[in-house]
Amino acid sequence: MLLILSGAAHSSDFGTLIDQGLTAFRAGNLDNAQTAFQSAVELNPKSAEAHYYLGYVLSEKYRNSQSEASMKHLADQMNNKTDKNPTNTTEKEMQKIYISYGLQPEYETKAIQEFKRVVELDPDAWMARYFIAVNHLNNKRYSEAEKEYIEGIRANPKHVISYGGLGSAYHAMGKYDLAIKNYKKSIALDGDISDTNLELARAYMETNQLEKAEAILKEMKEQNHILYGSLYMLLYQKMPNE
């Protein structure tokens, strides 16, 4: 979701470019949105707002190319047009395969550059920090992700997803107590059962707190939640003599 930022008054030309970019984005025309926000950045290079919008559009273009590449690859697999099995393929090899299907990683690279520029201009830009943290997390730079999530939470203590992401970073580093603490914060703020509940249960299982994991499973079962089956399988494999 593109945040509508508030800040200093715009010059007429700069404001027009921002409005044009937002209008194009809402209409789904990402190319025109990118052009407008790029022009706004060039007109006012010190505008955190313009850099954020440009970064967001670039990240959307990356996600779209990722989704399209994944669907095309899956279609070829289903039609037996490829012998590439993701389970036997390294992440780097999979990246190359997706690029051959249209993935455009340069959009992600440019988006992160824009988000980093936002943070330079406005250290309290928590949403930009969130995107930077996710990029670190996805690329297994867990310590860097930890730092960005913490700074983002400092700026916005109610950002539910950042607590879950911070928990994932700690989880990957084997810091289970901190992972559990942040998963629980995310769940407390959100209220609805989500993937974070599943990750919390997994952390409980990995620290041999099976009763707590079972409690989450029971809650999911009572709500007939879509994640119930996934957690059941994880927990079932963990239980002895089952």
Backbone as a ProteinNet text record, in pm:
[ID]
protein_1_A
[PRIMARY]
MLLILSGAAHSSDFGTLIDQGLTAFRAGNLDNAQTAFQSAVELNPKSAEAHYYLGYVLSEKYRNSQSEASMKHLADQMNNKTDKNPTNTTEKEMQKIYISYGLQPEYETKAIQEFKRVVELDPDAWMARYFIAVNHLNNKRYSEAEKEYIEGIRANPKHVISYGGLGSAYHAMGKYDLAIKNYKKSIALDGDISDTNLELARAYMETNQLEKAEAILKEMKEQNHILYGSLYMLLYQKMPNE
[TERTIARY]
84.7	0	87.9	61.6	140.9	93.2	184.9	149.5	141.6	39.2	29.9	95.3	208.4	287.5	245.5	263.8	239.8	370.3	390.4	515.4	512.2	624.9	634.1	551.6	510.7	433.1	515.4	448.8	517.9	521.6	628.6	623.2	519.3	469	361.3	405.9	527.9	574.9	599.5	664.2	692.8	562.6	471.5	343	265.7	272.5	203.7	261.3	393	457.8	418.9	416.4	375.4	231.7	143.7	3	-9.8	67.6	63.5	110	215.6	266.4	166.4	100.9	2.3	-118.8	-161.7	-275.3	-242.5	-122.7	-81.3	-69.1	-16	-1.9	-138.2	-232.7	-366.7	-434.4	-398.9	-457.1	-382.8	-277.1	-201.4	-97.5	-73.1	26.8	159.8	235.2	358.6	468.2	468.7	570.1	553.5	429.8	404.6	430.6	396.3	421	570.7	647	792.4	849.3	802	851.4	822.7	700.7	662.7	744.1	759	833.5	982.3	1035.8	1175.4	1197.5	1102.2	1112.2	1104.2	1020.1	1008.4	1139.6	1204.7	1333.7	1437.7	1436.6	1533.8	1508.7	1380.7	1346.6	1382.3	1363.9	1393.1	1463.8	1594.9	1670.2	1669.3	1632	1632.3	1492.8	1401.5	1266.8	1258.5	1246.1	1230.5	1102.5	1000.1	871.8	886.8	953.6	969.4	1052.3	1160.2	1243.6	1163.9	1079.7	1000.2	902.8	831.1	734.6	803.7	918.2	991.1	1035.6	1086.7	1127.6	1012.4	897.1	781.8	735.7	731.3	689.8	788.1	916.4	1016.5	1001.7	972	952.7	829	724.8	604.4	635.1	714.7	751.5	834.1	918.9	995.4	903.1	810.2	718.6	633.1	591.2	512	593.3	718.6	801.9	830.6	842.9	865.8	745.7	627.1	504.4	485	506.6	489	590.3	715.2	818.4	786.3	740.1	705.8	590.2	489.5	374.8	413.3	498	541.9	624	710.2	791.8	704.3	607	516	436.2	391.1	314.8	398.6	527.3	614.9	639.4	648.8	664.7	542.7	425.6	301.3	285.3	340.9	331.7	455	538.7	659	752.9	758.4	847.6	980.6	995.7	1122	1150.5	1278.4	1317	1378.5	1360.3	1416.4	1325.9	1378.8	1304	1353.6	1266.3	1309.7	1369.3	1325.3	1376.4	1521.6	1567.2	1704.9	1788.7	1741.9	1807.4	1848.7	1970.7	2016.8	1944.3	1952.5	1885.7	1941.2	2073	2132.8	2088.9	2080.8	2034.8	1889.3	1808.8	1666.8	1649.3	1734.2	1730.7	1756.4	1855.8	1887.7	1772.2	1708.4	1593.3	1481.2	1451.7	1343.7	1376.7	1504.9	1544.2	1514.7	1537.2	1507.8	1357.5	1275.5	1129.7	1078.6	1170.3	1127.5	1146.7	1203.6	1232.2	1329.9	1304	1389.6	1445.7	1555	1610.4	1663.1	1689	1739.3	1637	1507.7	1405.8	1420.4	1448.2	1465.4	1589.1	1697.4	1821.5	1800.5	1733.1	1708.1	1611.4	1513.2	1416.9	1487.7	1575.4	1647.3	1737.2	1796.8	1877.8	1793.4	1671.4	1582.2	1541.9	1510.3	1469.7	1585.2	1706	1822.1	1839.9	1812.3	1820.3	1713.9	1595.5	1488.8	1536.1	1597.3	1642.4	1753.2	1837.9	1941.2	1877.1	1769	1701.7	1609.6	1553.1	1458.6	1478.7	1561	1589.8	1465.7	1356.3	1233.8	1138.8	1185.5	1101	1088.6	996.8	987.7	948.7	867.8	826.6	943.1	1025.4	1144.6	1238.7	1253	1337.7	1281.4	1149.5	1087.6	1127.3	1119.5	1154.4	1302.3	1387.4	1530.3	1552.4	1483	1496.1	1451.4	1340.5	1291	1393.2	1455	1557.8	1675.1	1717.8	1825.6	1782.6	1660.3	1610.7	1605.5	1553	1541.1	1677	1777.9	1912.4	2001.6	1937	2002.8	2108.1	2089.3	2176	2101.3	2101.7	2012.4	2048.7	2176.9	2216.8	2175.7	2192.8	2152.8	2001.3	1928.3	1781.8	1739.5	1804.7	1774.6	1785	1893.6	1915.9	1807.3	1770.3	1669	1531.2	1497	1367.4	1360.1	1466.3	1467.3	1450.1	1519.7	1506.4	1366.6	1310.7	1174.6	1072.5	1089.1	998.5	1013.3	1135.2	1155.6	1071.7	1069.3	994.5	844	805.7	663.7	643.8	624.2	613.7	490.3	401	278.6	277.7	392.3	397.4	406.6	293.4	279.3	381.2	392.3	473.7	621.9	666	807.4	845.2	754.6	783.1	796.5	708.3	717.6	847.3	887.3	1012.2	1132.9	1129.8	1238.8	1246.4	1129.6	1127	1190.4	1162.6	1219.8	1371.4	1421.3	1566.3	1630.7	1571.5	1624.7	1614.8	1504.5	1482.2	1594.2	1624.6	1728.2	1866	1887	2015.7	2021.1	1912.5	1909.8	1883.5	1838	1806.6	1657.5	1624.3	1484.5	1403	1463.2	1389.1	1345.9	1436.3	1403.5	1304.8	1319.2	1225.3	1084.1	1070.5	939.4	881.1	963.6	919.1	859.8	926.6	879.6	762.9	760	641.7	517.7	532.3	419.5	375.4	470.4	434.5	353.1	396.9	325.8	184	170.5	39.2	-50.5	5.5	-73.1	-127.2	-48.5	-92.2	-193.1	-175.8	-260.1	-394.2	-390.8	-514.2	-559.4	-539.3	-580.2	-468	-506	-406	-342.7	-211.4	-138.9	-19.4	64.3	186.4	273.8	262.2	343	309.7	182	144.1	212.7	220.4	286.8	435.2	497.9	639.2	663	569.7	580.9	574.2	480.7	468.3	596.1	651.9	775.6	889.9	895.8	999.1	979.6	853.8	825	870.3	842.7	881.3	1032.2	1103.6	1249.4	1315.5	1238.8	1290.3	1220	1158.9	1094.8	983	911.3	793.3	668.8	653.2	549.1	408.3	389.7	255.5	208.2	300.5	264	234.4	309.3	282.3	146.7	116.4	-12.7	-128.3	-106.6	-211.2	-244.7	-142.4	-164.8	-238.7	-200.7	-268.4	-416	-445	-583.3	-664.5	-604.3	-673.9	-703.1	-606.4	-627.2	-738.3	-741.1	-844.3	-981.7	-994.1	-1122.9	-1174.1	-1081.1	-1118.8	-1121.6	-1094.2	-1087.6	-997.2	-880.5	-789.7	-713.6	-685.1	-617.3	-478	-416.3	-281.9	-281.1	-399.9	-407.3	-334.7	-358.4	-296.9	-145.3	-93.7	51.8	113.8	51.8	106.2	87.9	-24.4	-48.7	62.8	99.5	203.3	337.7	369.8	494.5	496.2	388.7	380.8	375.3	304	291.9	428.4	508.6	641.9	731.1	703	785.8	750.8	624.4	578.4	631.9	681	728.2	610	635.1	537.8	402.6	405.4	279.7	282.3
-119.5	0	124	215.1	336.5	438.3	478.8	577.5	715.8	791.3	930.1	1013.2	1071.6	1141	1286.9	1340.4	1482.8	1546.7	1669.7	1733.9	1879.2	1931.3	2071.5	2098.5	2222.9	2261.5	2241.7	2198.1	2172.5	2298.1	2309.3	2407.4	2357.8	2447.1	2407.8	2296.7	2308.6	2205.9	2074.1	2079.9	1958.6	1892.3	1971.6	1917.4	1853.9	1914.7	1858	1722.4	1710.8	1583	1474.5	1510.6	1414.3	1369.9	1465.4	1431.7	1343	1373.9	1292.8	1149.9	1139.4	1007.4	925.5	989.7	919.9	878.4	966.4	934.1	815.8	816.2	705.8	576	585.9	466.7	406.3	490	441.4	377.3	425.6	370.2	245.3	209	89.2	111.4	237.6	268	299.2	194.8	210.4	281.3	263.5	331.9	483.6	530.3	674.3	726.1	644.2	683.6	697.7	601.7	607.5	733	764.2	881.7	1009.9	1019.6	1140.3	1154.8	1046.2	1053.9	1075.9	1018.1	1042.4	1190.2	1249.5	1392.2	1475.9	1432.6	1503.7	1496.2	1379.7	1363.9	1455.5	1461.7	1546.9	1694.2	1730.1	1868.7	1904.7	1807.2	1831.1	1708.1	1698.2	1579.5	1556.7	1657	1642.9	1614.7	1576	1542.1	1393.8	1364.8	1225.6	1166.7	1249.3	1205.5	1152.8	1229.8	1190.2	1063	1052.8	932.3	810.8	830.8	719	668.9	760.9	721.5	650.3	702.1	637.9	497.8	485	354	256.5	307	218.6	168.2	256.2	215.2	112.9	136	41.8	-93.8	-92.8	-219	-291.9	-216.1	-277.2	-340.2	-273	-327.2	-455	-457.1	-578	-692	-662.9	-767.5	-820.8	-732	-776.2	-868.6	-831.5	-915.8	-1049.8	-1047.2	-1170.4	-1263.4	-1207	-1285.9	-1344.6	-1261.8	-1307.8	-1416	-1399	-1498.1	-1630.6	-1622.3	-1743.2	-1817.9	-1744.2	-1806.9	-1871.4	-1804.2	-1859.7	-1985.9	-1982.8	-2100.5	-2216.4	-2186.5	-2290.8	-2349.8	-2263.7	-2311.7	-2406.4	-2372.9	-2460.6	-2592.1	-2586.5	-2710.2	-2799.5	-2740.1	-2817.4	-2876.4	-2807.3	-2855.5	-2933.8	-2968.2	-3047.7	-2983.3	-2850.3	-2778.5	-2742.9	-2778.7	-2754.2	-2869.2	-2902.7	-3010.3	-2954.9	-2822.5	-2759.4	-2784.3	-2852.9	-2882.1	-2788.8	-2696.6	-2600.3	-2665.4	-2786	-2850.3	-2893.6	-2907.7	-2949.5	-2837.3	-2714.8	-2600	-2500.4	-2448.8	-2350.6	-2217.9	-2130	-2000.1	-1918.9	-1922.4	-1847.2	-1902	-2034.2	-2095.3	-2060.4	-2059.5	-2026.4	-1881.9	-1794.3	-1654	-1639.7	-1712	-1707	-1760.5	-1865.4	-1921.9	-1819.3	-1755.5	-1656.3	-1535.8	-1499.7	-1389.6	-1426	-1552.7	-1596.5	-1592.7	-1591.2	-1582.4	-1439.5	-1344.3	-1204.4	-1132.6	-1199.4	-1129.9	-1016	-900.5	-783.8	-735.6	-799.2	-765.5	-623.3	-559.7	-421.6	-327.8	-361.2	-277.5	-280.9	-398.2	-410.1	-333.3	-347.8	-278.3	-127.5	-75.7	68.4	113.3	29.9	64.6	78.7	-15.7	-10.5	112.3	149.7	271.5	393.5	396.6	509.4	509.9	393.2	385.6	426.5	389.4	430.4	581.8	640	785.1	850.9	791.3	842.5	847.9	739.7	730.9	832.2	856.7	960.3	1097.1	1122.3	1251.8	1260.9	1145.9	1142	1012.7	1015.8	895.3	830.6	905.4	849.9	791.7	776.2	721.5	570.2	530.7	389.9	294.8	341.2	251.3	222.2	323	300.8	203.4	221.2	129.4	-13.1	-24.8	-157.3	-227.5	-156.8	-218.7	-257	-173.5	-205.1	-329.9	-336.2	-451.2	-580.6	-575.4	-694	-741.4	-647.3	-683.4	-752.6	-700	-765.8	-905.8	-916.6	-1045.6	-1147.9	-1107.9	-1199.1	-1245.1	-1162	-1196.3	-1247.8	-1284.7	-1350.6	-1263	-1131.7	-1039.3	-1003.9	-1097.6	-1088.8	-977.1	-954.4	-847.1	-710.2	-692.9	-567.1	-549.7	-660.5	-655.7	-617	-676.2	-645.2	-494.8	-434.3	-291.7	-205.9	-238.7	-158.4	-175.8	-298.8	-321.3	-243.7	-247.3	-177.4	-27.1	29.2	172	206.5	118.5	141.4	136.5	41.2	28.4	146.8	196.5	315.7	432.5	445.2	554.6	528.4	400.7	365.7	238	252.6	136	48.7	90.6	13.8	-56.5	-62.3	-128.3	-279.3	-344.6	-487.6	-573.1	-550.6	-638.5	-630.2	-513.6	-499.5	-588.5	-603.4	-692.3	-837.6	-876.9	-1011.9	-1032.1	-930.9	-939.8	-945	-863.4	-865	-1002	-1058.8	-1194.1	-1294.3	-1280.9	-1372.5	-1359	-1235.5	-1214.1	-1281.6	-1261.3	-1325.6	-1478.1	-1525.1	-1669.4	-1729.4	-1662.2	-1712.5	-1710.5	-1619.4	-1610.6	-1703.3	-1775.1	-1866.1	-1797.9	-1672.9	-1598.5	-1617.9	-1736.5	-1777.1	-1693.6	-1656.2	-1576.4	-1443	-1379.1	-1251.8	-1271.3	-1381.8	-1411.1	-1426.3	-1506.2	-1529.7	-1399.8	-1319.1	-1191.4	-1101.9	-1093.3	-1004.4	-1063.9	-1195.3	-1257.9	-1225.9	-1237.5	-1212.6	-1066.6	-974.6	-833.4	-810	-871.2	-856.3	-910.4	-1027.6	-1091.3	-1009.3	-952.5	-871.1	-745.8	-686.9	-566.4	-598.7	-714.9	-751.3	-807.9	-910.6	-971.9	-1089	-1082.1	-1190.7	-1293.1	-1418.6	-1522.9	-1504.5	-1510.9	-1490.3	-1583.8	-1564.7	-1645.4	-1630	-1516.7	-1495	-1597.1	-1635.4	-1738.7	-1870.7	-1899.8	-2022.4	-2018.5	-1902.5	-1888.1	-1895.3	-1839.7	-1849	-1994.2	-2068.1	-2210.2	-2285.4	-2250.9	-2316.2	-2285.9	-2162.6	-2126.5	-2203.7	-2219.3	-2298.7	-2443.6	-2498.5	-2636.1	-2653.5	-2555.2	-2564.5	-2543.9	-2494.7	-2480.2	-2578.2	-2680.9	-2789.3	-2740.9	-2638.6	-2592	-2637	-2768	-2824.7	-2789.9	-2777.2	-2745.7	-2608.9	-2514.5	-2381.1	-2385.5	-2467.5	-2483.7	-2549.6	-2647.5	-2716.2	-2621.1	-2525.1	-2427.7	-2341.9	-2305.3	-2229.2	-2316	-2443.4	-2536.1	-2548.6	-2558.8	-2570.7	-2447.5	-2330	-2205.4	-2200.5	-2243.7	-2246.3	-2343.6	-2456.9	-2556.9	-2503.1	-2434.4	-2378	-2274.1	-2203.9	-2101.8	-2155.1	-2286.2	-2347.5	-2265.5	-2228.7	-2138.1	-2210	-2136.9	-2195.3	-2247.2	-2193.6	-2235.4	-2358.6	-2405.5	-2518.5	-2640.8	-2672.7	-2791.1	-2782.1	-2663.8	-2645.6	-2667.5	-2609.8	-2625.7	-2768.7	-2829.7	-2968.3	-3059.5	-3039.7	-3123.3	-3100.9	-2975.5	-2945.9	-3009.8	-2994.3	-3045	-3197.1	-3255.1	-3400.6	-3464.9	-3403.2	-3457.3	-3447.4	-3349.4	-3329	-3424.4	-3465.8	-3548.9	-3691.2	-3748.5	-3888.2	-3985.4	-4104.3	-4214.5	-4177	-4094.5	-4058.4	-4118.4
0	0	0	-93.9	-104.9	-2.9	85.5	186.3	124.3	158.8	117.2	226	194	293.4	305.1	421.9	442.7	483.2	441.6	475.1	435	395.6	357.6	233	218.9	102.1	-24.2	-132.2	-256.9	-343.3	-424.2	-530.8	-630.9	-715.7	-806.8	-901	-959.7	-1052.6	-981	-866.3	-789.8	-745.4	-693.4	-649.9	-763.3	-880.4	-997.2	-1034.4	-1029.5	-1061.3	-960.5	-832.7	-730.6	-754.6	-782.5	-809.2	-932.3	-1036.8	-1158	-1129.5	-1048.1	-1013.8	-934.1	-837.3	-755.6	-838.9	-929.7	-1016.4	-1106.1	-1163.6	-1249.9	-1170.6	-1048	-964.7	-933.3	-895.3	-861.9	-983.5	-1103.1	-1226	-1271.8	-1200.5	-1235.4	-1343.2	-1377.7	-1480.4	-1412.5	-1384.8	-1307.6	-1386.8	-1517.6	-1598	-1589.4	-1605	-1595.7	-1455.2	-1355.1	-1216.2	-1192.1	-1241.5	-1225.3	-1291.1	-1412	-1483.8	-1404.6	-1351.9	-1277	-1149.1	-1074.5	-948.7	-974	-1082.5	-1117.3	-1148.8	-1219.5	-1251.2	-1124.1	-1029.8	-902.4	-824.3	-826.9	-760.4	-823.2	-955.2	-1024.3	-994.6	-978.1	-948.1	-804.2	-713.5	-572.2	-514.4	-535.3	-491.7	-340.6	-263.4	-117.7	-61.9	-148.8	-103.7	-68.3	60.8	104	46.3	34.2	-19.9	-161.6	-248	-387.4	-399.2	-321.8	-324.6	-276.5	-174.1	-123.3	-228.9	-291.8	-394.3	-510	-551.9	-661.3	-620.3	-498.4	-449.7	-443.3	-399.2	-386.5	-522.6	-621.6	-755.7	-813.2	-793.4	-841.5	-772.8	-644	-572.1	-622.1	-657.8	-714.6	-850.2	-930.9	-1061.4	-1044.2	-940.9	-914.1	-872.4	-780.9	-734.5	-849.2	-937.4	-1052.5	-1143	-1167.3	-1253.2	-1185.9	-1053.7	-977.8	-987.8	-971.6	-979.4	-1119	-1220.7	-1358.3	-1394.1	-1352.1	-1380.2	-1312.3	-1187.3	-1113.1	-1179.5	-1224.3	-1289.5	-1422.5	-1499.5	-1628.2	-1607.7	-1506.4	-1477.6	-1432	-1346.8	-1299.3	-1414.6	-1506.7	-1621.9	-1707.1	-1726.2	-1803.8	-1731.4	-1599.3	-1521.8	-1537.9	-1529.4	-1540.9	-1680.8	-1779.2	-1917.5	-1960.1	-1860.4	-1884.3	-1985.2	-1983	-2074.7	-2009.6	-1884	-1815.9	-1721.6	-1708.3	-1616.3	-1489.3	-1469.6	-1351.1	-1230.6	-1132	-1010	-899.2	-850.5	-748.2	-623.9	-590.1	-468.5	-483.4	-606.9	-630.9	-691.7	-678.9	-740.5	-632.8	-642.3	-545.9	-567.3	-468.2	-479.1	-595.9	-615.2	-725.3	-860.1	-870.4	-994.7	-1020.5	-913.3	-926.9	-970.8	-919.8	-958.6	-1108.5	-1159.3	-1301.9	-1385.6	-1334.9	-1407.1	-1415.1	-1302	-1300.8	-1389.1	-1394.6	-1483.1	-1628.1	-1663.1	-1799.3	-1828.5	-1722.3	-1737.8	-1718	-1705.3	-1700.4	-1568.5	-1468.4	-1343.1	-1370.5	-1308.3	-1329.6	-1195.4	-1150.1	-1018.5	-1008.6	-1122.4	-1117.3	-1055.4	-1067.5	-1003.9	-851.7	-797.6	-653.5	-608.1	-683.5	-649.1	-645.9	-748.1	-755	-645.1	-615.2	-509.2	-375.4	-343.5	-216.3	-211.3	-323.3	-327.7	-292.4	-345.2	-315.9	-168.8	-114.1	26.9	118.8	81.8	162.5	157.1	41.5	30.2	117.1	122.7	209.4	353.8	399.7	538.7	566.5	467.7	484.3	506.4	432.8	441.9	562.8	602.4	714.9	794.1	896.8	975.8	1038.2	1050.2	1108.7	1004.1	881.2	773.9	792.4	878.9	921.6	809	714	607.1	513.1	486.4	404.9	475.5	606.8	684.5	678.7	679.6	671.6	542	429.5	301.6	296.8	353.4	358.5	444.5	557.2	647.6	579.9	508.2	437.3	334.7	264.8	167	235.1	349	425.1	468.8	520.6	569.1	456.2	341.1	227	175.3	197.3	151.3	264.4	375.8	488.6	557.3	546.3	620.4	749.6	841.3	956.4	1054.4	1076.4	1167.5	1112.1	979.9	917.4	923.8	901.5	910.9	1051.8	1151.3	1291.4	1317.5	1272.4	1296.1	1232.8	1108.5	1039	1102.2	1137.9	1203.8	1335.5	1411.7	1541	1521.4	1423.2	1397.1	1346.7	1263.4	1214.7	1327	1417.9	1532.1	1626	1638.4	1720.6	1665.6	1534.4	1471.9	1471.5	1464.9	1466.2	1548.5	1679.8	1769.2	1745.4	1658.2	1634.7	1499.5	1433.2	1302.4	1322.5	1308.8	1339.4	1264.7	1133.6	1049.5	1085.7	1131.3	1166.4	1285	1381.2	1494.1	1445.5	1353.5	1298.7	1222.9	1143	1069	1160.8	1266.4	1364.2	1430.7	1460.7	1516.6	1422	1292.3	1192.8	1186.2	1197.5	1196.2	1316.7	1435	1555.4	1544.7	1489.2	1473.3	1389.3	1277.4	1187.3	1252.8	1347.1	1417.6	1539	1564.6	1679	1810.7	1806.7	1929	1959.9	2009	2019	2117.7	2228.8	2327.1	2266.8	2195	2131.6	2017	1944.4	1836	1891.6	1996.7	2058.6	2111.9	2176.1	2231.9	2122.7	2008	1901.7	1824.2	1807.8	1747.6	1831.9	1963	2053.6	2050.3	2034.5	2022.3	1896.4	1786.6	1659.9	1671.2	1730.3	1745.9	1836.6	1942.8	2035.9	1968	1878.8	1808.3	1699	1636	1521.8	1565.3	1648.9	1695.7	1611.2	1479.6	1391	1378.9	1358.8	1338.1	1200.7	1196.7	1072	1066.6	966.9	957.1	1080.7	1149	1268.9	1376.4	1386.8	1483.6	1450.2	1321.3	1277.3	1311.3	1290.3	1321.9	1472.9	1550.7	1696.6	1740.3	1683.1	1716.1	1678.1	1564.7	1520.6	1617.6	1666.5	1764.6	1894.1	1935.4	2055	2035.3	1917.1	1889.6	1893.3	1837.2	1829.7	1965.5	2062.9	2199.7	2293.7	2233.2	2309	2401.6	2359.9	2433.6	2356.9	2347.6	2262.2	2310.4	2440.5	2491.3	2441.3	2432.4	2383.5	2234.2	2162.4	2019.4	1998.7	2082.3	2073.8	2103.6	2193.1	2225	2103.2	2026.6	1904	1803	1794.2	1703.9	1739.3	1867.9	1913.4	1874.7	1892.3	1857.2	1706.9	1628	1483	1444.9	1511.3	1481.3	1514.6	1628.2	1669.5	1569.7	1506.7	1410	1267.6	1253.2	1120.5	1029.7	1083.9	1013.9	903.2	796.2	680.2	714.8	819.8	858.5	949.3	987.9	1080.6	1025.8	900	840.3	839.1	809	804.3	941.4	1045	1179.7	1228.3	1194.2	1235.3	1183.4	1055	997.1	1066.4	1095.1	1165.8	1303.9	1375.4	1511.5	1513.8	1419.8	1411.2	1388.5	1302.7	1276.1	1398.9	1485.4	1603.1	1716.8	1720.7	1831.7	1819.7	1928.8	1925.2	1925.5	1867.4	1871	1809.3	1705.6	1638.7	1499
[MASK]
++++++++++++++++++++++++++++++++++++++++++++++++++++++++++++++++++++++++++++++++++++++++++++++++++++++++++++++++++++++++++++++++++++++++++++++++++++++++++++++++++++++++++++++++++++++++++++++++++++++++++++++++++++++++++++++++++++++++++++++++++

